């Protein structure tokens, strides 16, 4: 999956799930400050993304460092490289 496809899939899934403004979906957007999500939304976001990408997102230290959309795009890209059959 290309980076552009990852970005589109992430953005589409988050816009639909959290009714976000598409104009706010910028790589530097912070989930909590810019997009208005909270810790419960973060749990829902993991579930939504697991379904969208057919992968398991582990709640480990690396996931805890994801604060922006760009962080998430990069994390998903690496996760898919590790799981090419996803």
PDB file with SEQRES, HELIX, SHEET and CRYST1 records, atoms N, CA, C and O in Angstrom:
SEQRES   1 A   86  UNK UNK UNK UNK UNK UNK UNK UNK UNK UNK UNK UNK UNK          
SEQRES   2 A   86  UNK UNK UNK UNK UNK UNK UNK UNK UNK UNK UNK UNK UNK          
SEQRES   3 A   86  UNK UNK UNK UNK UNK UNK UNK UNK UNK UNK UNK UNK UNK          
SEQRES   4 A   86  UNK UNK UNK UNK UNK UNK UNK UNK UNK UNK UNK UNK UNK          
SEQRES   5 A   86  UNK UNK UNK UNK UNK UNK UNK UNK UNK UNK UNK UNK UNK          
SEQRES   6 A   86  UNK UNK UNK UNK UNK UNK UNK UNK UNK UNK UNK UNK UNK          
SEQRES   7 A   86  UNK UNK UNK UNK UNK UNK UNK UNK                              
HELIX    1 AA1 UNK A    3  UNK A   18  1                                  16    
HELIX    2 AA2 UNK A   22  UNK A   24  5                                   3    
HELIX    3 AA3 UNK A   39  UNK A   53  1                                  15    
HELIX    4 AA4 UNK A   61  UNK A   64  1                                   4    
HELIX    5 AA5 UNK A   69  UNK A   82  1                                  14    
CRYST1    1.000    1.000    1.000  90.00  90.00  90.00 P 1           1          
ATOM      1  N   UNK A   1       0.853  -1.178   0.000  1.00  0.00           N  
ATOM      2  CA  UNK A   1       0.000   0.000   0.000  1.00  0.00           C  
ATOM      3  C   UNK A   1       0.898   1.239   0.000  1.00  0.00           C  
ATOM      4  O   UNK A   1       1.867   1.317   0.755  1.00  0.00           O  
ATOM      5  N   UNK A   2       0.569   2.180  -0.836  1.00  0.00           N  
ATOM      6  CA  UNK A   2       1.379   3.391  -0.936  1.00  0.00           C  
ATOM      7  C   UNK A   2       1.091   4.315   0.246  1.00  0.00           C  
ATOM      8  O   UNK A   2       0.076   4.179   0.929  1.00  0.00           O  
ATOM      9  N   UNK A   3       2.005   5.254   0.469  1.00  0.00           N  
ATOM     10  CA  UNK A   3       1.820   6.226   1.552  1.00  0.00           C  
ATOM     11  C   UNK A   3       0.547   7.046   1.309  1.00  0.00           C  
ATOM     12  O   UNK A   3      -0.203   7.320   2.246  1.00  0.00           O  
ATOM     13  N   UNK A   4       0.307   7.433   0.061  1.00  0.00           N  
ATOM     14  CA  UNK A   4      -0.907   8.193  -0.251  1.00  0.00           C  
ATOM     15  C   UNK A   4      -2.171   7.397   0.076  1.00  0.00           C  
ATOM     16  O   UNK A   4      -3.152   7.957   0.565  1.00  0.00           O  
ATOM     17  N   UNK A   5      -2.143   6.098  -0.194  1.00  0.00           N  
ATOM     18  CA  UNK A   5      -3.290   5.246   0.109  1.00  0.00           C  
ATOM     19  C   UNK A   5      -3.487   5.112   1.621  1.00  0.00           C  
ATOM     20  O   UNK A   5      -4.617   5.079   2.108  1.00  0.00           O  
ATOM     21  N   UNK A   6      -2.383   5.036   2.351  1.00  0.00           N  
ATOM     22  CA  UNK A   6      -2.456   4.973   3.815  1.00  0.00           C  
ATOM     23  C   UNK A   6      -3.082   6.256   4.350  1.00  0.00           C  
ATOM     24  O   UNK A   6      -3.983   6.213   5.187  1.00  0.00           O  
ATOM     25  N   UNK A   7      -2.600   7.395   3.863  1.00  0.00           N  
ATOM     26  CA  UNK A   7      -3.117   8.690   4.315  1.00  0.00           C  
ATOM     27  C   UNK A   7      -4.615   8.793   4.030  1.00  0.00           C  
ATOM     28  O   UNK A   7      -5.385   9.214   4.892  1.00  0.00           O  
ATOM     29  N   UNK A   8      -5.023   8.413   2.828  1.00  0.00           N  
ATOM     30  CA  UNK A   8      -6.443   8.480   2.459  1.00  0.00           C  
ATOM     31  C   UNK A   8      -7.283   7.560   3.339  1.00  0.00           C  
ATOM     32  O   UNK A   8      -8.352   7.955   3.805  1.00  0.00           O  
ATOM     33  N   UNK A   9      -6.814   6.351   3.566  1.00  0.00           N  
ATOM     34  CA  UNK A   9      -7.563   5.390   4.374  1.00  0.00           C  
ATOM     35  C   UNK A   9      -7.700   5.879   5.810  1.00  0.00           C  
ATOM     36  O   UNK A   9      -8.786   5.825   6.387  1.00  0.00           O  
ATOM     37  N   UNK A  10      -6.595   6.358   6.388  1.00  0.00           N  
ATOM     38  CA  UNK A  10      -6.629   6.881   7.755  1.00  0.00           C  
ATOM     39  C   UNK A  10      -7.584   8.061   7.835  1.00  0.00           C  
ATOM     40  O   UNK A  10      -8.476   8.092   8.683  1.00  0.00           O  
ATOM     41  N   UNK A  11      -7.396   9.028   6.953  1.00  0.00           N  
ATOM     42  CA  UNK A  11      -8.240  10.226   6.990  1.00  0.00           C  
ATOM     43  C   UNK A  11      -9.710   9.886   6.821  1.00  0.00           C  
ATOM     44  O   UNK A  11     -10.547  10.370   7.582  1.00  0.00           O  
ATOM     45  N   UNK A  12     -10.036   9.058   5.831  1.00  0.00           N  
ATOM     46  CA  UNK A  12     -11.429   8.687   5.585  1.00  0.00           C  
ATOM     47  C   UNK A  12     -12.042   8.002   6.807  1.00  0.00           C  
ATOM     48  O   UNK A  12     -13.175   8.294   7.190  1.00  0.00           O  
ATOM     49  N   UNK A  13     -11.279   7.086   7.415  1.00  0.00           N  
ATOM     50  CA  UNK A  13     -11.794   6.354   8.575  1.00  0.00           C  
ATOM     51  C   UNK A  13     -12.020   7.276   9.769  1.00  0.00           C  
ATOM     52  O   UNK A  13     -13.031   7.162  10.462  1.00  0.00           O  
ATOM     53  N   UNK A  14     -11.085   8.185  10.009  1.00  0.00           N  
ATOM     54  CA  UNK A  14     -11.212   9.077  11.162  1.00  0.00           C  
ATOM     55  C   UNK A  14     -12.293  10.137  10.937  1.00  0.00           C  
ATOM     56  O   UNK A  14     -13.029  10.483  11.861  1.00  0.00           O  
ATOM     57  N   UNK A  15     -12.385  10.647   9.719  1.00  0.00           N  
ATOM     58  CA  UNK A  15     -13.433  11.626   9.407  1.00  0.00           C  
ATOM     59  C   UNK A  15     -14.812  11.009   9.628  1.00  0.00           C  
ATOM     60  O   UNK A  15     -15.693  11.635  10.217  1.00  0.00           O  
ATOM     61  N   UNK A  16     -14.989   9.789   9.157  1.00  0.00           N  
ATOM     62  CA  UNK A  16     -16.281   9.102   9.296  1.00  0.00           C  
ATOM     63  C   UNK A  16     -16.581   8.781  10.760  1.00  0.00           C  
ATOM     64  O   UNK A  16     -17.676   9.064  11.245  1.00  0.00           O  
ATOM     65  N   UNK A  17     -15.613   8.194  11.465  1.00  0.00           N  
ATOM     66  CA  UNK A  17     -15.842   7.749  12.843  1.00  0.00           C  
ATOM     67  C   UNK A  17     -16.063   8.908  13.810  1.00  0.00           C  
ATOM     68  O   UNK A  17     -16.927   8.829  14.683  1.00  0.00           O  
ATOM     69  N   UNK A  18     -15.297   9.973  13.664  1.00  0.00           N  
ATOM     70  CA  UNK A  18     -15.334  11.063  14.638  1.00  0.00           C  
ATOM     71  C   UNK A  18     -15.961  12.347  14.091  1.00  0.00           C  
ATOM     72  O   UNK A  18     -15.932  13.387  14.749  1.00  0.00           O  
ATOM     73  N   UNK A  19     -16.527  12.267  12.883  1.00  0.00           N  
ATOM     74  CA  UNK A  19     -17.173  13.416  12.252  1.00  0.00           C  
ATOM     75  C   UNK A  19     -16.248  14.639  12.237  1.00  0.00           C  
ATOM     76  O   UNK A  19     -16.639  15.744  12.614  1.00  0.00           O  
ATOM     77  N   UNK A  20     -15.012  14.405  11.789  1.00  0.00           N  
ATOM     78  CA  UNK A  20     -14.010  15.464  11.736  1.00  0.00           C  
ATOM     79  C   UNK A  20     -14.133  16.269  10.459  1.00  0.00           C  
ATOM     80  O   UNK A  20     -14.632  15.776   9.447  1.00  0.00           O  
ATOM     81  N   UNK A  21     -13.683  17.488  10.507  1.00  0.00           N  
ATOM     82  CA  UNK A  21     -13.652  18.374   9.350  1.00  0.00           C  
ATOM     83  C   UNK A  21     -12.502  17.934   8.442  1.00  0.00           C  
ATOM     84  O   UNK A  21     -11.354  17.916   8.885  1.00  0.00           O  
ATOM     85  N   UNK A  22     -12.776  17.583   7.202  1.00  0.00           N  
ATOM     86  CA  UNK A  22     -11.696  17.162   6.294  1.00  0.00           C  
ATOM     87  C   UNK A  22     -10.577  18.194   6.175  1.00  0.00           C  
ATOM     88  O   UNK A  22      -9.421  17.826   5.966  1.00  0.00           O  
ATOM     89  N   UNK A  23     -10.901  19.468   6.305  1.00  0.00           N  
ATOM     90  CA  UNK A  23      -9.876  20.515   6.211  1.00  0.00           C  
ATOM     91  C   UNK A  23      -8.896  20.458   7.379  1.00  0.00           C  
ATOM     92  O   UNK A  23      -7.781  20.970   7.275  1.00  0.00           O  
ATOM     93  N   UNK A  24      -9.297  19.844   8.481  1.00  0.00           N  
ATOM     94  CA  UNK A  24      -8.425  19.742   9.658  1.00  0.00           C  
ATOM     95  C   UNK A  24      -7.429  18.594   9.549  1.00  0.00           C  
ATOM     96  O   UNK A  24      -6.518  18.479  10.369  1.00  0.00           O  
ATOM     97  N   UNK A  25      -7.600  17.749   8.544  1.00  0.00           N  
ATOM     98  CA  UNK A  25      -6.773  16.547   8.421  1.00  0.00           C  
ATOM     99  C   UNK A  25      -5.428  16.871   7.762  1.00  0.00           C  
ATOM    100  O   UNK A  25      -5.167  16.497   6.618  1.00  0.00           O  
ATOM    101  N   UNK A  26      -4.599  17.566   8.506  1.00  0.00           N  
ATOM    102  CA  UNK A  26      -3.264  17.945   8.046  1.00  0.00           C  
ATOM    103  C   UNK A  26      -2.251  17.087   8.788  1.00  0.00           C  
ATOM    104  O   UNK A  26      -2.476  16.737   9.946  1.00  0.00           O  
ATOM    105  N   UNK A  27      -1.140  16.740   8.146  1.00  0.00           N  
ATOM    106  CA  UNK A  27      -0.163  15.859   8.791  1.00  0.00           C  
ATOM    107  C   UNK A  27       0.274  16.321  10.180  1.00  0.00           C  
ATOM    108  O   UNK A  27       0.527  15.493  11.055  1.00  0.00           O  
ATOM    109  N   UNK A  28       0.366  17.626  10.388  1.00  0.00           N  
ATOM    110  CA  UNK A  28       0.838  18.134  11.671  1.00  0.00           C  
ATOM    111  C   UNK A  28      -0.268  18.240  12.726  1.00  0.00           C  
ATOM    112  O   UNK A  28      -0.002  18.641  13.859  1.00  0.00           O  
ATOM    113  N   UNK A  29      -1.495  17.886  12.369  1.00  0.00           N  
ATOM    114  CA  UNK A  29      -2.621  18.000  13.308  1.00  0.00           C  
ATOM    115  C   UNK A  29      -2.437  17.060  14.493  1.00  0.00           C  
ATOM    116  O   UNK A  29      -2.230  15.858  14.329  1.00  0.00           O  
ATOM    117  N   UNK A  30      -2.518  17.637  15.691  1.00  0.00           N  
ATOM    118  CA  UNK A  30      -2.437  16.867  16.929  1.00  0.00           C  
ATOM    119  C   UNK A  30      -3.834  16.310  17.237  1.00  0.00           C  
ATOM    120  O   UNK A  30      -4.834  17.018  17.128  1.00  0.00           O  
ATOM    121  N   UNK A  31      -3.881  15.031  17.622  1.00  0.00           N  
ATOM    122  CA  UNK A  31      -5.173  14.390  17.870  1.00  0.00           C  
ATOM    123  C   UNK A  31      -5.977  15.091  18.950  1.00  0.00           C  
ATOM    124  O   UNK A  31      -7.190  15.256  18.820  1.00  0.00           O  
ATOM    125  N   UNK A  32      -5.312  15.498  20.001  1.00  0.00           N  
ATOM    126  CA  UNK A  32      -6.010  16.054  21.155  1.00  0.00           C  
ATOM    127  C   UNK A  32      -6.241  17.564  21.019  1.00  0.00           C  
ATOM    128  O   UNK A  32      -7.332  18.056  21.305  1.00  0.00           O  
ATOM    129  N   UNK A  33      -5.225  18.284  20.587  1.00  0.00           N  
ATOM    130  CA  UNK A  33      -5.314  19.738  20.512  1.00  0.00           C  
ATOM    131  C   UNK A  33      -6.077  20.190  19.271  1.00  0.00           C  
ATOM    132  O   UNK A  33      -7.020  20.974  19.373  1.00  0.00           O  
ATOM    133  N   UNK A  34      -5.678  19.704  18.109  1.00  0.00           N  
ATOM    134  CA  UNK A  34      -6.256  20.180  16.850  1.00  0.00           C  
ATOM    135  C   UNK A  34      -7.545  19.464  16.442  1.00  0.00           C  
ATOM    136  O   UNK A  34      -8.447  20.079  15.873  1.00  0.00           O  
ATOM    137  N   UNK A  35      -7.627  18.175  16.730  1.00  0.00           N  
ATOM    138  CA  UNK A  35      -8.791  17.409  16.293  1.00  0.00           C  
ATOM    139  C   UNK A  35      -9.831  17.199  17.391  1.00  0.00           C  
ATOM    140  O   UNK A  35     -10.935  16.725  17.125  1.00  0.00           O  
ATOM    141  N   UNK A  36      -9.472  17.553  18.628  1.00  0.00           N  
ATOM    142  CA  UNK A  36     -10.427  17.481  19.726  1.00  0.00           C  
ATOM    143  C   UNK A  36     -10.758  16.084  20.219  1.00  0.00           C  
ATOM    144  O   UNK A  36     -11.804  15.876  20.834  1.00  0.00           O  
ATOM    145  N   UNK A  37      -9.882  15.124  19.957  1.00  0.00           N  
ATOM    146  CA  UNK A  37     -10.124  13.768  20.431  1.00  0.00           C  
ATOM    147  C   UNK A  37      -9.645  13.630  21.873  1.00  0.00           C  
ATOM    148  O   UNK A  37      -8.819  14.418  22.334  1.00  0.00           O  
ATOM    149  N   UNK A  38     -10.164  12.630  22.585  1.00  0.00           N  
ATOM    150  CA  UNK A  38      -9.724  12.374  23.951  1.00  0.00           C  
ATOM    151  C   UNK A  38      -9.223  10.934  24.067  1.00  0.00           C  
ATOM    152  O   UNK A  38      -9.160  10.208  23.076  1.00  0.00           O  
ATOM    153  N   UNK A  39      -8.870  10.534  25.283  1.00  0.00           N  
ATOM    154  CA  UNK A  39      -8.280   9.209  25.466  1.00  0.00           C  
ATOM    155  C   UNK A  39      -9.252   8.085  25.100  1.00  0.00           C  
ATOM    156  O   UNK A  39      -8.820   7.039  24.617  1.00  0.00           O  
ATOM    157  N   UNK A  40     -10.537   8.278  25.318  1.00  0.00           N  
ATOM    158  CA  UNK A  40     -11.509   7.248  24.914  1.00  0.00           C  
ATOM    159  C   UNK A  40     -11.607   7.164  23.396  1.00  0.00           C  
ATOM    160  O   UNK A  40     -11.775   6.080  22.836  1.00  0.00           O  
ATOM    161  N   UNK A  41     -11.501   8.311  22.736  1.00  0.00           N  
ATOM    162  CA  UNK A  41     -11.489   8.317  21.272  1.00  0.00           C  
ATOM    163  C   UNK A  41     -10.279   7.564  20.745  1.00  0.00           C  
ATOM    164  O   UNK A  41     -10.360   6.901  19.711  1.00  0.00           O  
ATOM    165  N   UNK A  42      -9.150   7.663  21.454  1.00  0.00           N  
ATOM    166  CA  UNK A  42      -7.931   6.976  21.019  1.00  0.00           C  
ATOM    167  C   UNK A  42      -8.154   5.467  20.974  1.00  0.00           C  
ATOM    168  O   UNK A  42      -7.658   4.787  20.076  1.00  0.00           O  
ATOM    169  N   UNK A  43      -8.898   4.951  21.940  1.00  0.00           N  
ATOM    170  CA  UNK A  43      -9.208   3.513  21.957  1.00  0.00           C  
ATOM    171  C   UNK A  43     -10.074   3.163  20.747  1.00  0.00           C  
ATOM    172  O   UNK A  43      -9.823   2.171  20.062  1.00  0.00           O  
ATOM    173  N   UNK A  44     -11.085   3.979  20.492  1.00  0.00           N  
ATOM    174  CA  UNK A  44     -11.940   3.753  19.326  1.00  0.00           C  
ATOM    175  C   UNK A  44     -11.139   3.853  18.032  1.00  0.00           C  
ATOM    176  O   UNK A  44     -11.372   3.101  17.086  1.00  0.00           O  
ATOM    177  N   UNK A  45     -10.194   4.787  17.999  1.00  0.00           N  
ATOM    178  CA  UNK A  45      -9.375   4.979  16.801  1.00  0.00           C  
ATOM    179  C   UNK A  45      -8.570   3.716  16.488  1.00  0.00           C  
ATOM    180  O   UNK A  45      -8.445   3.332  15.325  1.00  0.00           O  
ATOM    181  N   UNK A  46      -8.029   3.075  17.512  1.00  0.00           N  
ATOM    182  CA  UNK A  46      -7.272   1.836  17.302  1.00  0.00           C  
ATOM    183  C   UNK A  46      -8.168   0.787  16.663  1.00  0.00           C  
ATOM    184  O   UNK A  46      -7.757   0.117  15.715  1.00  0.00           O  
ATOM    185  N   UNK A  47      -9.376   0.637  17.167  1.00  0.00           N  
ATOM    186  CA  UNK A  47     -10.303  -0.367  16.633  1.00  0.00           C  
ATOM    187  C   UNK A  47     -10.656  -0.060  15.182  1.00  0.00           C  
ATOM    188  O   UNK A  47     -10.656  -0.953  14.335  1.00  0.00           O  
ATOM    189  N   UNK A  48     -10.956   1.198  14.900  1.00  0.00           N  
ATOM    190  CA  UNK A  48     -11.314   1.612  13.540  1.00  0.00           C  
ATOM    191  C   UNK A  48     -10.158   1.328  12.575  1.00  0.00           C  
ATOM    192  O   UNK A  48     -10.375   0.820  11.475  1.00  0.00           O  
ATOM    193  N   UNK A  49      -8.945   1.655  12.986  1.00  0.00           N  
ATOM    194  CA  UNK A  49      -7.789   1.464  12.103  1.00  0.00           C  
ATOM    195  C   UNK A  49      -7.440  -0.009  11.942  1.00  0.00           C  
ATOM    196  O   UNK A  49      -7.003  -0.427  10.869  1.00  0.00           O  
ATOM    197  N   UNK A  50      -7.629  -0.801  12.992  1.00  0.00           N  
ATOM    198  CA  UNK A  50      -7.403  -2.242  12.861  1.00  0.00           C  
ATOM    199  C   UNK A  50      -8.350  -2.832  11.815  1.00  0.00           C  
ATOM    200  O   UNK A  50      -7.955  -3.687  11.021  1.00  0.00           O  
ATOM    201  N   UNK A  51      -9.576  -2.378  11.821  1.00  0.00           N  
ATOM    202  CA  UNK A  51     -10.550  -2.868  10.842  1.00  0.00           C  
ATOM    203  C   UNK A  51     -10.217  -2.367   9.439  1.00  0.00           C  
ATOM    204  O   UNK A  51     -10.336  -3.114   8.468  1.00  0.00           O  
ATOM    205  N   UNK A  52      -9.803  -1.115   9.331  1.00  0.00           N  
ATOM    206  CA  UNK A  52      -9.519  -0.531   8.017  1.00  0.00           C  
ATOM    207  C   UNK A  52      -8.310  -1.175   7.354  1.00  0.00           C  
ATOM    208  O   UNK A  52      -8.287  -1.365   6.138  1.00  0.00           O  
ATOM    209  N   UNK A  53      -7.303  -1.510   8.160  1.00  0.00           N  
ATOM    210  CA  UNK A  53      -6.060  -2.043   7.596  1.00  0.00           C  
ATOM    211  C   UNK A  53      -5.888  -3.545   7.808  1.00  0.00           C  
ATOM    212  O   UNK A  53      -4.918  -4.132   7.330  1.00  0.00           O  
ATOM    213  N   UNK A  54      -6.819  -4.164   8.517  1.00  0.00           N  
ATOM    214  CA  UNK A  54      -6.761  -5.618   8.774  1.00  0.00           C  
ATOM    215  C   UNK A  54      -5.449  -6.016   9.458  1.00  0.00           C  
ATOM    216  O   UNK A  54      -4.828  -7.016   9.100  1.00  0.00           O  
ATOM    217  N   UNK A  55      -5.037  -5.210  10.454  1.00  0.00           N  
ATOM    218  CA  UNK A  55      -3.833  -5.489  11.235  1.00  0.00           C  
ATOM    219  C   UNK A  55      -4.159  -5.318  12.708  1.00  0.00           C  
ATOM    220  O   UNK A  55      -5.177  -4.726  13.067  1.00  0.00           O  
ATOM    221  N   UNK A  56      -3.288  -5.840  13.553  1.00  0.00           N  
ATOM    222  CA  UNK A  56      -3.417  -5.680  14.995  1.00  0.00           C  
ATOM    223  C   UNK A  56      -2.482  -4.560  15.418  1.00  0.00           C  
ATOM    224  O   UNK A  56      -1.277  -4.620  15.172  1.00  0.00           O  
ATOM    225  N   UNK A  57      -3.035  -3.547  16.049  1.00  0.00           N  
ATOM    226  CA  UNK A  57      -2.232  -2.445  16.561  1.00  0.00           C  
ATOM    227  C   UNK A  57      -2.029  -2.694  18.043  1.00  0.00           C  
ATOM    228  O   UNK A  57      -2.974  -2.666  18.832  1.00  0.00           O  
ATOM    229  N   UNK A  58      -0.804  -2.933  18.398  1.00  0.00           N  
ATOM    230  CA  UNK A  58      -0.501  -3.223  19.796  1.00  0.00           C  
ATOM    231  C   UNK A  58      -0.374  -1.922  20.576  1.00  0.00           C  
ATOM    232  O   UNK A  58       0.170  -0.932  20.088  1.00  0.00           O  
ATOM    233  N   UNK A  59      -0.879  -1.951  21.773  1.00  0.00           N  
ATOM    234  CA  UNK A  59      -0.759  -0.779  22.634  1.00  0.00           C  
ATOM    235  C   UNK A  59       0.569  -0.874  23.377  1.00  0.00           C  
ATOM    236  O   UNK A  59       0.627  -1.314  24.525  1.00  0.00           O  
ATOM    237  N   UNK A  60       1.624  -0.455  22.704  1.00  0.00           N  
ATOM    238  CA  UNK A  60       2.953  -0.481  23.298  1.00  0.00           C  
ATOM    239  C   UNK A  60       3.511   0.929  23.352  1.00  0.00           C  
ATOM    240  O   UNK A  60       2.811   1.898  23.061  1.00  0.00           O  
ATOM    241  N   UNK A  61       4.760   1.032  23.724  1.00  0.00           N  
ATOM    242  CA  UNK A  61       5.408   2.334  23.876  1.00  0.00           C  
ATOM    243  C   UNK A  61       5.355   3.150  22.597  1.00  0.00           C  
ATOM    244  O   UNK A  61       5.115   4.356  22.646  1.00  0.00           O  
ATOM    245  N   UNK A  62       5.573   2.517  21.458  1.00  0.00           N  
ATOM    246  CA  UNK A  62       5.566   3.239  20.186  1.00  0.00           C  
ATOM    247  C   UNK A  62       4.208   3.879  19.915  1.00  0.00           C  
ATOM    248  O   UNK A  62       4.146   5.009  19.429  1.00  0.00           O  
ATOM    249  N   UNK A  63       3.145   3.190  20.217  1.00  0.00           N  
ATOM    250  CA  UNK A  63       1.805   3.729  19.991  1.00  0.00           C  
ATOM    251  C   UNK A  63       1.585   4.948  20.887  1.00  0.00           C  
ATOM    252  O   UNK A  63       0.928   5.905  20.477  1.00  0.00           O  
ATOM    253  N   UNK A  64       2.119   4.919  22.085  1.00  0.00           N  
ATOM    254  CA  UNK A  64       1.976   6.027  23.011  1.00  0.00           C  
ATOM    255  C   UNK A  64       2.643   7.303  22.549  1.00  0.00           C  
ATOM    256  O   UNK A  64       2.316   8.385  23.037  1.00  0.00           O  
ATOM    257  N   UNK A  65       3.572   7.195  21.614  1.00  0.00           N  
ATOM    258  CA  UNK A  65       4.277   8.375  21.113  1.00  0.00           C  
ATOM    259  C   UNK A  65       3.571   9.002  19.910  1.00  0.00           C  
ATOM    260  O   UNK A  65       4.010  10.040  19.415  1.00  0.00           O  
ATOM    261  N   UNK A  66       2.496   8.395  19.436  1.00  0.00           N  
ATOM    262  CA  UNK A  66       1.767   8.923  18.286  1.00  0.00           C  
ATOM    263  C   UNK A  66       0.889  10.077  18.752  1.00  0.00           C  
ATOM    264  O   UNK A  66      -0.076   9.885  19.492  1.00  0.00           O  
ATOM    265  N   UNK A  67       1.243  11.279  18.302  1.00  0.00           N  
ATOM    266  CA  UNK A  67       0.504  12.470  18.717  1.00  0.00           C  
ATOM    267  C   UNK A  67      -0.131  13.231  17.546  1.00  0.00           C  
ATOM    268  O   UNK A  67      -1.077  13.996  17.736  1.00  0.00           O  
ATOM    269  N   UNK A  68       0.397  13.014  16.334  1.00  0.00           N  
ATOM    270  CA  UNK A  68      -0.098  13.738  15.166  1.00  0.00           C  
ATOM    271  C   UNK A  68      -0.528  12.753  14.087  1.00  0.00           C  
ATOM    272  O   UNK A  68      -0.222  11.563  14.151  1.00  0.00           O  
ATOM    273  N   UNK A  69      -1.237  13.270  13.106  1.00  0.00           N  
ATOM    274  CA  UNK A  69      -1.623  12.420  11.980  1.00  0.00           C  
ATOM    275  C   UNK A  69      -0.397  11.867  11.275  1.00  0.00           C  
ATOM    276  O   UNK A  69      -0.385  10.702  10.879  1.00  0.00           O  
ATOM    277  N   UNK A  70       0.638  12.687  11.112  1.00  0.00           N  
ATOM    278  CA  UNK A  70       1.846  12.215  10.440  1.00  0.00           C  
ATOM    279  C   UNK A  70       2.498  11.071  11.215  1.00  0.00           C  
ATOM    280  O   UNK A  70       2.985  10.115  10.612  1.00  0.00           O  
ATOM    281  N   UNK A  71       2.511  11.162  12.545  1.00  0.00           N  
ATOM    282  CA  UNK A  71       3.028  10.058  13.365  1.00  0.00           C  
ATOM    283  C   UNK A  71       2.242   8.785  13.070  1.00  0.00           C  
ATOM    284  O   UNK A  71       2.814   7.702  12.944  1.00  0.00           O  
ATOM    285  N   UNK A  72       0.928   8.931  12.961  1.00  0.00           N  
ATOM    286  CA  UNK A  72       0.069   7.777  12.700  1.00  0.00           C  
ATOM    287  C   UNK A  72       0.308   7.205  11.312  1.00  0.00           C  
ATOM    288  O   UNK A  72       0.393   5.987  11.148  1.00  0.00           O  
ATOM    289  N   UNK A  73       0.416   8.076  10.310  1.00  0.00           N  
ATOM    290  CA  UNK A  73       0.689   7.604   8.950  1.00  0.00           C  
ATOM    291  C   UNK A  73       1.975   6.778   8.924  1.00  0.00           C  
ATOM    292  O   UNK A  73       2.017   5.694   8.343  1.00  0.00           O  
ATOM    293  N   UNK A  74       3.022   7.304   9.562  1.00  0.00           N  
ATOM    294  CA  UNK A  74       4.319   6.615   9.575  1.00  0.00           C  
ATOM    295  C   UNK A  74       4.235   5.292  10.323  1.00  0.00           C  
ATOM    296  O   UNK A  74       4.826   4.300   9.896  1.00  0.00           O  
ATOM    297  N   UNK A  75       3.503   5.271  11.438  1.00  0.00           N  
ATOM    298  CA  UNK A  75       3.344   4.040  12.216  1.00  0.00           C  
ATOM    299  C   UNK A  75       2.629   2.973  11.388  1.00  0.00           C  
ATOM    300  O   UNK A  75       3.068   1.824  11.339  1.00  0.00           O  
ATOM    301  N   UNK A  76       1.532   3.352  10.741  1.00  0.00           N  
ATOM    302  CA  UNK A  76       0.781   2.395   9.916  1.00  0.00           C  
ATOM    303  C   UNK A  76       1.652   1.892   8.766  1.00  0.00           C  
ATOM    304  O   UNK A  76       1.638   0.703   8.450  1.00  0.00           O  
ATOM    305  N   UNK A  77       2.408   2.794   8.142  1.00  0.00           N  
ATOM    306  CA  UNK A  77       3.282   2.395   7.046  1.00  0.00           C  
ATOM    307  C   UNK A  77       4.291   1.339   7.509  1.00  0.00           C  
ATOM    308  O   UNK A  77       4.506   0.342   6.819  1.00  0.00           O  
ATOM    309  N   UNK A  78       4.902   1.553   8.663  1.00  0.00           N  
ATOM    310  CA  UNK A  78       5.858   0.584   9.199  1.00  0.00           C  
ATOM    311  C   UNK A  78       5.175  -0.720   9.571  1.00  0.00           C  
ATOM    312  O   UNK A  78       5.713  -1.799   9.325  1.00  0.00           O  
ATOM    313  N   UNK A  79       4.005  -0.626  10.157  1.00  0.00           N  
ATOM    314  CA  UNK A  79       3.244  -1.814  10.543  1.00  0.00           C  
ATOM    315  C   UNK A  79       2.907  -2.666   9.314  1.00  0.00           C  
ATOM    316  O   UNK A  79       2.994  -3.893   9.362  1.00  0.00           O  
ATOM    317  N   UNK A  80       2.524  -2.009   8.214  1.00  0.00           N  
ATOM    318  CA  UNK A  80       2.191  -2.747   7.009  1.00  0.00           C  
ATOM    319  C   UNK A  80       3.421  -3.360   6.361  1.00  0.00           C  
ATOM    320  O   UNK A  80       3.329  -4.415   5.732  1.00  0.00           O  
ATOM    321  N   UNK A  81       4.576  -2.710   6.508  1.00  0.00           N  
ATOM    322  CA  UNK A  81       5.822  -3.292   5.988  1.00  0.00           C  
ATOM    323  C   UNK A  81       6.159  -4.572   6.747  1.00  0.00           C  
ATOM    324  O   UNK A  81       6.677  -5.526   6.168  1.00  0.00           O  
ATOM    325  N   UNK A  82       5.863  -4.586   8.044  1.00  0.00           N  
ATOM    326  CA  UNK A  82       6.134  -5.766   8.874  1.00  0.00           C  
ATOM    327  C   UNK A  82       5.109  -6.865   8.641  1.00  0.00           C  
ATOM    328  O   UNK A  82       5.371  -8.034   8.923  1.00  0.00           O  
ATOM    329  N   UNK A  83       3.947  -6.495   8.130  1.00  0.00           N  
ATOM    330  CA  UNK A  83       2.856  -7.446   7.882  1.00  0.00           C  
ATOM    331  C   UNK A  83       2.396  -7.310   6.431  1.00  0.00           C  
ATOM    332  O   UNK A  83       1.289  -6.831   6.184  1.00  0.00           O  
ATOM    333  N   UNK A  84       3.217  -7.720   5.473  1.00  0.00           N  
ATOM    334  CA  UNK A  84       2.890  -7.491   4.068  1.00  0.00           C  
ATOM    335  C   UNK A  84       1.605  -8.172   3.582  1.00  0.00           C  
ATOM    336  O   UNK A  84       1.063  -7.789   2.545  1.00  0.00           O  
ATOM    337  N   UNK A  85       1.123  -9.151   4.298  1.00  0.00           N  
ATOM    338  CA  UNK A  85      -0.105  -9.842   3.892  1.00  0.00           C  
ATOM    339  C   UNK A  85      -1.361  -9.183   4.417  1.00  0.00           C  
ATOM    340  O   UNK A  85      -2.470  -9.670   4.195  1.00  0.00           O  
ATOM    341  N   UNK A  86      -1.185  -8.069   5.117  1.00  0.00           N  
ATOM    342  CA  UNK A  86      -2.341  -7.383   5.717  1.00  0.00           C  
ATOM    343  C   UNK A  86      -3.172  -6.727   4.636  1.00  0.00           C  
ATOM    344  O   UNK A  86      -4.188  -6.099   4.934  1.00  0.00           O  
TER     345      UNK A  86                                                      
END                                                                             
